[in-house]
């Protein structure tokens, strides 16, 4: 991506985060690409409203609607992140479940969270604008 495209994408992410109720989050778009097989990923710091997002190398080749859905999907994960971190930490620290039981619970919970975030992103993304790649870097 060009420098101007990075600027446009960072502003779009900030604008979408604000629209999705994440105004108090500091979200950094990283230069390094996300993991293989992903469109994007987002990680946060436990107990803080700080997150890092990465996009795939071929993000610009996706349709405008897919780009929008990807960004909204990743941002929505921040709303479930505290729950995910609490459940994972509590399960690991409680000793109530064996490691295999904890692993299968977490695998199932993680998959269900993805389905939930997918469903919400798919339901609401049409209410938001796509990325305007023609906008000025001074926007």
C-alpha positions as CSV (number, residue, x, y, z in Angstrom):
1,X,0.0,0.0,0.0
2,X,1.1,3.6,-0.6
3,X,1.6,6.0,2.3
4,X,-1.6,7.8,1.4
5,X,-3.5,4.5,1.4
6,X,-2.2,3.7,4.9
7,X,-3.4,7.2,6.0
8,X,-6.8,6.7,4.5
9,X,-7.2,3.2,6.1
10,X,-6.1,4.4,9.5
11,X,-8.6,7.2,9.4
12,X,-11.3,4.9,8.2
13,X,-10.6,2.5,11.1
14,X,-10.7,5.3,13.6
15,X,-14.0,6.6,12.2
16,X,-15.6,3.1,12.2
17,X,-14.3,2.5,15.7
18,X,-16.0,5.7,16.9
19,X,-19.2,4.7,15.1
20,X,-19.2,1.3,16.7
21,X,-18.9,2.6,20.3
22,X,-15.1,2.3,20.6
23,X,-14.2,6.0,20.9
24,X,-12.2,5.3,24.1
25,X,-10.0,2.6,22.4
26,X,-6.5,3.3,21.0
27,X,-6.4,1.2,17.8
28,X,-3.1,1.0,15.9
29,X,-3.0,-0.4,12.3
30,X,0.3,-2.3,12.1
31,X,2.5,-2.4,9.0
32,X,3.1,-6.2,9.2
33,X,0.5,-8.5,7.6
34,X,-1.9,-10.7,9.5
35,X,-1.6,-14.4,9.9
36,X,-1.8,-16.6,6.8
37,X,-5.4,-17.5,5.8
38,X,-6.9,-14.4,7.5
39,X,-8.3,-11.3,6.0
40,X,-7.3,-9.3,9.2
41,X,-6.7,-9.8,12.9
42,X,-6.9,-7.7,16.0
43,X,-5.3,-8.2,19.4
44,X,-5.7,-6.2,22.6
45,X,-3.9,-5.6,25.8
46,X,-5.6,-7.3,28.8
47,X,-7.3,-4.7,31.0
48,X,-6.6,-1.8,28.6
49,X,-8.5,-0.3,25.7
50,X,-5.6,-0.7,23.4
51,X,-5.6,-2.9,20.3
52,X,-3.4,-3.7,17.3
53,X,-5.0,-4.5,13.9
54,X,-3.2,-6.2,11.0
55,X,-4.6,-6.7,7.5
56,X,-3.7,-9.3,4.9
57,X,-1.3,-8.4,2.0
58,X,-4.1,-8.6,-0.6
59,X,-6.5,-6.4,1.3
60,X,-6.7,-3.9,-1.6
61,X,-7.7,-6.6,-4.0
62,X,-10.9,-7.4,-2.0
63,X,-14.2,-5.7,-3.0
64,X,-15.0,-2.5,-1.2
65,X,-17.8,-4.3,0.6
66,X,-15.5,-7.0,1.8
67,X,-13.0,-4.5,3.0
68,X,-15.7,-2.7,5.0
69,X,-17.0,-6.0,6.4
70,X,-13.4,-7.0,7.4
71,X,-12.7,-3.8,9.3
72,X,-16.1,-3.8,11.1
73,X,-15.7,-7.5,12.0
74,X,-12.3,-7.0,13.6
75,X,-13.5,-3.9,15.5
76,X,-16.5,-5.8,16.8
77,X,-14.2,-8.3,18.4
78,X,-13.1,-5.6,20.8
79,X,-16.6,-5.6,22.3
80,X,-16.3,-9.3,23.2
81,X,-12.6,-9.2,24.1
82,X,-13.1,-8.6,27.8
83,X,-15.4,-11.6,28.0
84,X,-13.0,-13.8,26.1
85,X,-10.0,-12.8,28.2
86,X,-11.9,-13.2,31.5
87,X,-13.3,-16.7,30.5
88,X,-9.9,-17.9,29.3
89,X,-8.1,-16.6,32.3
90,X,-10.6,-17.9,34.8
91,X,-10.7,-21.3,33.2
92,X,-6.9,-21.6,33.1
93,X,-6.5,-20.3,36.6
94,X,-9.4,-22.1,38.3
95,X,-8.1,-25.7,37.8
96,X,-11.8,-26.7,37.6
97,X,-11.2,-28.3,34.2
98,X,-8.5,-30.5,33.0
99,X,-6.3,-29.1,30.2
100,X,-8.1,-31.2,27.5
101,X,-11.5,-30.0,28.8
102,X,-10.3,-26.4,29.0
103,X,-8.9,-26.7,25.4
104,X,-12.2,-28.1,24.0
105,X,-14.3,-25.5,25.8
106,X,-12.1,-22.7,24.5
107,X,-12.1,-24.1,21.0
108,X,-15.9,-24.2,21.0
109,X,-16.3,-20.8,22.7
110,X,-13.8,-19.2,20.2
111,X,-15.7,-20.6,17.2
112,X,-19.1,-19.4,18.6
113,X,-17.6,-15.9,19.2
114,X,-16.5,-15.8,15.5
115,X,-19.9,-16.8,14.3
116,X,-21.5,-14.2,16.5
117,X,-19.1,-11.4,15.4
118,X,-19.6,-12.6,11.7
119,X,-23.4,-12.4,12.1
120,X,-23.4,-8.9,13.6
121,X,-20.9,-7.6,11.1
122,X,-22.9,-9.0,8.2
123,X,-26.1,-7.5,9.6
124,X,-24.8,-4.0,10.1
125,X,-22.0,-3.4,7.6
126,X,-24.4,-2.1,4.9
127,X,-25.2,0.8,7.3
128,X,-21.7,2.2,7.0
129,X,-19.7,3.6,4.1
130,X,-17.0,1.7,2.2
131,X,-13.5,3.0,2.3
132,X,-13.0,6.0,0.0
133,X,-9.5,5.3,-1.4
134,X,-9.7,8.6,-3.5
135,X,-9.7,10.8,-0.4
136,X,-6.8,13.1,0.3
137,X,-4.2,12.1,2.9
138,X,-5.1,15.4,4.6
139,X,-8.5,14.1,5.4
